[in-house]
Amino acid sequence: MYRVMRSATQEWTNHTVMEEVMEEVMEEVMEEVMEEVMEEVMEEVMEVMVEVMEEVMEEVMEEVMRR
């Protein structure tokens, strides 16, 4: 009986540890993914901002030249 209980407890402990490890791994993976995604998004945003600024400056210069 004791051996069966110990074996069951060991299995439950292993299972619990595995769950905790998986949770931590998933959290870290998600953090990494989010960081990467945010970096890429920020790069895109910066590129678009630069493009918009260039267009606006071009238009402003054209206006100035017309006057």
Backbone bond lengths (Angstrom), bond angles and torsions (degrees), N, CA, C in turn:
res aa  C-N    CA-C-N  psi(-1)  N-CA   C-N-CA  omega(-1)  CA-C   N-CA-C  phi
1 M - - - 1.472 - - 1.533 110.08 -
2 Y 1.337 115.75 -47.01 1.470 119.58 -178.06 1.526 110.60 -59.71
3 R 1.352 114.78 -42.10 1.465 119.27 -178.23 1.534 110.79 -63.62
4 V 1.327 115.87 -39.80 1.464 120.16 178.88 1.525 109.77 -63.90
5 M 1.336 116.46 -44.73 1.463 120.87 179.78 1.527 110.22 -61.62
6 R 1.342 115.18 -45.76 1.462 119.04 -178.94 1.524 110.50 -62.45
7 S 1.308 116.70 -41.67 1.461 121.58 179.71 1.524 110.23 -63.13
8 A 1.327 116.89 -43.75 1.468 121.65 179.55 1.515 110.12 -64.52
9 T 1.323 116.51 -43.42 1.463 121.10 179.12 1.518 110.19 -62.27
10 Q 1.324 116.11 -43.94 1.463 121.13 179.44 1.520 110.33 -60.28
11 E 1.334 116.40 -44.39 1.461 120.60 179.42 1.520 110.79 -61.80
12 W 1.340 116.05 -44.71 1.466 120.97 -179.56 1.520 109.88 -62.39
13 T 1.351 116.13 -43.10 1.465 121.05 179.42 1.526 110.17 -62.33
14 N 1.329 116.71 -45.95 1.464 120.64 178.83 1.523 110.05 -58.76
15 H 1.326 115.30 -44.00 1.460 120.77 -179.03 1.529 109.95 -61.75
16 T 1.336 116.07 -46.70 1.461 121.29 -179.48 1.521 110.61 -61.73
17 V 1.323 116.77 -44.77 1.460 121.34 179.67 1.523 109.39 -61.45
18 M 1.331 116.58 -44.21 1.465 120.18 179.62 1.526 110.46 -60.32
19 E 1.345 116.30 -42.87 1.462 120.02 179.38 1.522 110.19 -60.50
20 E 1.335 116.20 -45.79 1.468 120.11 -179.32 1.526 110.75 -62.51
21 V 1.324 116.23 -44.19 1.464 120.71 179.84 1.522 109.65 -61.64
22 M 1.336 116.93 -46.02 1.462 120.83 -179.71 1.526 110.68 -61.15
23 E 1.344 115.70 -41.84 1.464 120.06 179.10 1.525 110.08 -59.27
24 E 1.336 116.11 -47.75 1.466 120.41 -179.04 1.515 110.79 -63.18
25 V 1.325 116.59 -43.54 1.466 120.82 -179.92 1.530 109.04 -61.04
26 M 1.329 116.57 -46.73 1.465 120.39 -179.13 1.524 110.56 -60.97
27 E 1.339 116.30 -42.86 1.464 120.31 178.84 1.522 110.12 -58.37
28 E 1.336 116.03 -48.05 1.461 119.95 -178.88 1.522 111.06 -63.35
29 V 1.331 116.55 -42.52 1.467 120.79 179.34 1.522 109.00 -60.89
30 M 1.341 117.17 -46.33 1.459 121.00 -178.84 1.528 110.40 -61.51
31 E 1.335 116.57 -42.01 1.470 120.39 178.36 1.529 110.09 -59.49
32 E 1.344 115.95 -46.85 1.467 120.61 179.86 1.531 110.21 -59.87
33 V 1.329 115.40 -47.46 1.469 120.37 -178.49 1.519 109.54 -60.16
34 M 1.337 116.88 -46.69 1.455 120.66 -178.69 1.530 110.51 -61.09
35 E 1.327 116.23 -42.55 1.469 120.27 178.72 1.523 110.40 -58.66
36 E 1.346 115.05 -48.48 1.469 120.25 179.97 1.527 110.43 -59.11
37 V 1.339 115.03 -48.45 1.468 119.94 -177.45 1.526 109.43 -60.94
38 M 1.328 116.90 -46.03 1.465 120.51 -179.12 1.526 110.71 -61.31
39 E 1.331 116.50 -41.68 1.467 120.39 178.40 1.521 110.25 -59.13
40 E 1.339 115.48 -47.77 1.467 119.84 -178.94 1.520 110.46 -63.81
41 V 1.326 116.62 -43.25 1.467 120.80 -179.48 1.529 109.25 -61.52
42 M 1.323 116.55 -44.93 1.461 120.03 -179.42 1.525 110.80 -62.33
43 E 1.336 116.65 -40.36 1.466 120.29 177.88 1.523 109.85 -60.05
44 E 1.333 115.70 -46.27 1.472 120.65 179.71 1.526 110.07 -60.20
45 V 1.329 115.65 -46.92 1.461 120.87 -178.72 1.528 109.93 -58.97
46 M 1.328 116.12 -44.82 1.466 120.06 -179.72 1.533 110.45 -62.21
47 E 1.328 116.72 -42.95 1.468 120.24 179.53 1.524 110.50 -60.15
48 V 1.335 115.91 -45.87 1.466 120.35 -179.47 1.523 109.88 -63.18
49 M 1.326 116.50 -42.74 1.472 119.72 179.43 1.520 111.02 -59.85
50 V 1.319 116.24 -43.58 1.463 120.86 -179.99 1.532 109.55 -62.31
51 E 1.335 116.20 -44.71 1.469 120.34 178.88 1.529 110.63 -59.21
52 V 1.317 115.82 -46.91 1.469 120.74 -178.70 1.526 109.95 -62.07
53 M 1.326 116.26 -44.70 1.466 120.28 179.86 1.535 110.33 -60.46
54 E 1.326 116.01 -42.57 1.471 119.82 179.47 1.525 110.22 -61.13
55 E 1.329 116.42 -45.36 1.468 120.51 179.80 1.522 110.68 -61.80
56 V 1.320 115.96 -45.12 1.469 120.29 -178.83 1.528 109.41 -62.65
57 M 1.314 117.02 -44.04 1.465 120.44 179.96 1.529 110.77 -62.36
58 E 1.319 115.49 -40.56 1.471 120.26 178.53 1.531 109.90 -59.40
59 E 1.352 114.53 -48.15 1.468 119.39 -179.61 1.529 110.95 -62.06
60 V 1.309 116.36 -42.56 1.462 120.90 -179.99 1.529 109.37 -62.10
61 M 1.321 116.54 -44.96 1.460 120.58 -179.97 1.536 110.75 -62.09
62 E 1.338 115.89 -41.67 1.465 119.94 178.12 1.528 110.05 -60.34
63 E 1.323 116.47 -44.36 1.470 121.48 178.74 1.530 110.19 -60.01
64 V 1.310 115.55 -46.17 1.460 121.49 -178.32 1.528 109.63 -62.23
65 M 1.331 117.03 -42.14 1.461 121.47 -178.35 1.546 110.91 -66.29
66 R 1.323 116.15 -33.47 1.471 120.27 -179.45 1.525 111.37 -66.87
67 R 1.298 116.85 -31.04 1.470 119.98 -173.89 1.488 113.27 -81.18
